[in-house]
Amino acid sequence: MTRKEKQRLEYLAQTFKALSHPARLWIVEFILDGERCVHELVEGLDLNFSTVSQHLSVLKQAGIIEDDKRGKNVYYRIKADCMKTLIGCLEEGIRKSRYEDGIT
């Protein structure tokens, strides 16, 4: 493996790691249809503001989301356009696997 390949795979691993928490996946799915204010995310997750902020920071560092501050509010939106396709693809694979294994 070349140094460039290793670095590319490390970036990909960081992205998948960012998606590996249920709260972060919920955030991504919640904002797939459009940007959301941080307060909507806090309310939807029923977590405190600092915990949600930490999750948002991980997603932002991974290049999955971006933010836009407007006055006192911060809005988040998907930066990686492939997220909806990626999640759908993974869910389809899970459904097929569960069907083949006889799990419903």
MODELLER restraints for C-alpha pairs under 7 A, 6 or more apart:
rsr = mdl.restraints
at = mdl.atoms
rsr.add(forms.Gaussian(group=physical.xy_distance, feature=features.Distance(at['CA:14:A'], at['CA:62:A']), mean=6.42, stdev=0.5))
rsr.add(forms.Gaussian(group=physical.xy_distance, feature=features.Distance(at['CA:15:A'], at['CA:62:A']), mean=5.13, stdev=0.5))
rsr.add(forms.Gaussian(group=physical.xy_distance, feature=features.Distance(at['CA:18:A'], at['CA:58:A']), mean=5.96, stdev=0.5))
rsr.add(forms.Gaussian(group=physical.xy_distance, feature=features.Distance(at['CA:18:A'], at['CA:59:A']), mean=5.76, stdev=0.5))
rsr.add(forms.Gaussian(group=physical.xy_distance, feature=features.Distance(at['CA:18:A'], at['CA:62:A']), mean=6.52, stdev=0.5))
rsr.add(forms.Gaussian(group=physical.xy_distance, feature=features.Distance(at['CA:19:A'], at['CA:25:A']), mean=5.69, stdev=0.5))
rsr.add(forms.Gaussian(group=physical.xy_distance, feature=features.Distance(at['CA:24:A'], at['CA:55:A']), mean=5.99, stdev=0.5))
rsr.add(forms.Gaussian(group=physical.xy_distance, feature=features.Distance(at['CA:27:A'], at['CA:41:A']), mean=6.89, stdev=0.5))
rsr.add(forms.Gaussian(group=physical.xy_distance, feature=features.Distance(at['CA:31:A'], at['CA:77:A']), mean=5.93, stdev=0.5))
rsr.add(forms.Gaussian(group=physical.xy_distance, feature=features.Distance(at['CA:31:A'], at['CA:78:A']), mean=6.61, stdev=0.5))
rsr.add(forms.Gaussian(group=physical.xy_distance, feature=features.Distance(at['CA:32:A'], at['CA:78:A']), mean=6.30, stdev=0.5))
rsr.add(forms.Gaussian(group=physical.xy_distance, feature=features.Distance(at['CA:32:A'], at['CA:84:A']), mean=6.79, stdev=0.5))
rsr.add(forms.Gaussian(group=physical.xy_distance, feature=features.Distance(at['CA:34:A'], at['CA:77:A']), mean=6.34, stdev=0.5))
rsr.add(forms.Gaussian(group=physical.xy_distance, feature=features.Distance(at['CA:35:A'], at['CA:75:A']), mean=6.10, stdev=0.5))
rsr.add(forms.Gaussian(group=physical.xy_distance, feature=features.Distance(at['CA:35:A'], at['CA:76:A']), mean=5.21, stdev=0.5))
rsr.add(forms.Gaussian(group=physical.xy_distance, feature=features.Distance(at['CA:35:A'], at['CA:77:A']), mean=4.36, stdev=0.5))
rsr.add(forms.Gaussian(group=physical.xy_distance, feature=features.Distance(at['CA:36:A'], at['CA:75:A']), mean=5.25, stdev=0.5))
rsr.add(forms.Gaussian(group=physical.xy_distance, feature=features.Distance(at['CA:36:A'], at['CA:76:A']), mean=5.39, stdev=0.5))
rsr.add(forms.Gaussian(group=physical.xy_distance, feature=features.Distance(at['CA:36:A'], at['CA:77:A']), mean=6.73, stdev=0.5))
rsr.add(forms.Gaussian(group=physical.xy_distance, feature=features.Distance(at['CA:37:A'], at['CA:73:A']), mean=6.68, stdev=0.5))
rsr.add(forms.Gaussian(group=physical.xy_distance, feature=features.Distance(at['CA:37:A'], at['CA:74:A']), mean=5.72, stdev=0.5))
rsr.add(forms.Gaussian(group=physical.xy_distance, feature=features.Distance(at['CA:37:A'], at['CA:75:A']), mean=4.27, stdev=0.5))
rsr.add(forms.Gaussian(group=physical.xy_distance, feature=features.Distance(at['CA:37:A'], at['CA:76:A']), mean=6.34, stdev=0.5))
rsr.add(forms.Gaussian(group=physical.xy_distance, feature=features.Distance(at['CA:38:A'], at['CA:74:A']), mean=5.91, stdev=0.5))
rsr.add(forms.Gaussian(group=physical.xy_distance, feature=features.Distance(at['CA:38:A'], at['CA:75:A']), mean=6.05, stdev=0.5))
rsr.add(forms.Gaussian(group=physical.xy_distance, feature=features.Distance(at['CA:42:A'], at['CA:48:A']), mean=6.44, stdev=0.5))
rsr.add(forms.Gaussian(group=physical.xy_distance, feature=features.Distance(at['CA:42:A'], at['CA:49:A']), mean=5.93, stdev=0.5))
rsr.add(forms.Gaussian(group=physical.xy_distance, feature=features.Distance(at['CA:42:A'], at['CA:52:A']), mean=6.17, stdev=0.5))
rsr.add(forms.Gaussian(group=physical.xy_distance, feature=features.Distance(at['CA:59:A'], at['CA:65:A']), mean=5.90, stdev=0.5))
rsr.add(forms.Gaussian(group=physical.xy_distance, feature=features.Distance(at['CA:60:A'], at['CA:66:A']), mean=5.80, stdev=0.5))
rsr.add(forms.Gaussian(group=physical.xy_distance, feature=features.Distance(at['CA:63:A'], at['CA:79:A']), mean=6.63, stdev=0.5))
rsr.add(forms.Gaussian(group=physical.xy_distance, feature=features.Distance(at['CA:63:A'], at['CA:80:A']), mean=6.84, stdev=0.5))
rsr.add(forms.Gaussian(group=physical.xy_distance, feature=features.Distance(at['CA:64:A'], at['CA:78:A']), mean=6.07, stdev=0.5))
rsr.add(forms.Gaussian(group=physical.xy_distance, feature=features.Distance(at['CA:64:A'], at['CA:79:A']), mean=5.27, stdev=0.5))
rsr.add(forms.Gaussian(group=physical.xy_distance, feature=features.Distance(at['CA:64:A'], at['CA:80:A']), mean=5.04, stdev=0.5))
rsr.add(forms.Gaussian(group=physical.xy_distance, feature=features.Distance(at['CA:65:A'], at['CA:76:A']), mean=6.61, stdev=0.5))
rsr.add(forms.Gaussian(group=physical.xy_distance, feature=features.Distance(at['CA:65:A'], at['CA:77:A']), mean=5.55, stdev=0.5))
rsr.add(forms.Gaussian(group=physical.xy_distance, feature=features.Distance(at['CA:65:A'], at['CA:78:A']), mean=4.40, stdev=0.5))
rsr.add(forms.Gaussian(group=physical.xy_distance, feature=features.Distance(at['CA:65:A'], at['CA:79:A']), mean=4.57, stdev=0.5))
rsr.add(forms.Gaussian(group=physical.xy_distance, feature=features.Distance(at['CA:65:A'], at['CA:80:A']), mean=6.77, stdev=0.5))
rsr.add(forms.Gaussian(group=physical.xy_distance, feature=features.Distance(at['CA:66:A'], at['CA:76:A']), mean=5.71, stdev=0.5))
rsr.add(forms.Gaussian(group=physical.xy_distance, feature=features.Distance(at['CA:66:A'], at['CA:77:A']), mean=5.64, stdev=0.5))
rsr.add(forms.Gaussian(group=physical.xy_distance, feature=features.Distance(at['CA:66:A'], at['CA:78:A']), mean=6.37, stdev=0.5))
rsr.add(forms.Gaussian(group=physical.xy_distance, feature=features.Distance(at['CA:66:A'], at['CA:79:A']), mean=5.69, stdev=0.5))
rsr.add(forms.Gaussian(group=physical.xy_distance, feature=features.Distance(at['CA:67:A'], at['CA:74:A']), mean=6.51, stdev=0.5))
rsr.add(forms.Gaussian(group=physical.xy_distance, feature=features.Distance(at['CA:67:A'], at['CA:75:A']), mean=5.46, stdev=0.5))
rsr.add(forms.Gaussian(group=physical.xy_distance, feature=features.Distance(at['CA:67:A'], at['CA:76:A']), mean=4.41, stdev=0.5))
rsr.add(forms.Gaussian(group=physical.xy_distance, feature=features.Distance(at['CA:67:A'], at['CA:77:A']), mean=6.38, stdev=0.5))
rsr.add(forms.Gaussian(group=physical.xy_distance, feature=features.Distance(at['CA:68:A'], at['CA:74:A']), mean=5.64, stdev=0.5))
rsr.add(forms.Gaussian(group=physical.xy_distance, feature=features.Distance(at['CA:68:A'], at['CA:75:A']), mean=5.19, stdev=0.5))
rsr.add(forms.Gaussian(group=physical.xy_distance, feature=features.Distance(at['CA:68:A'], at['CA:76:A']), mean=6.45, stdev=0.5))
rsr.add(forms.Gaussian(group=physical.xy_distance, feature=features.Distance(at['CA:69:A'], at['CA:75:A']), mean=6.26, stdev=0.5))
rsr.add(forms.Gaussian(group=physical.xy_distance, feature=features.Distance(at['CA:98:A'], at['CA:104:A']), mean=6.45, stdev=0.5))
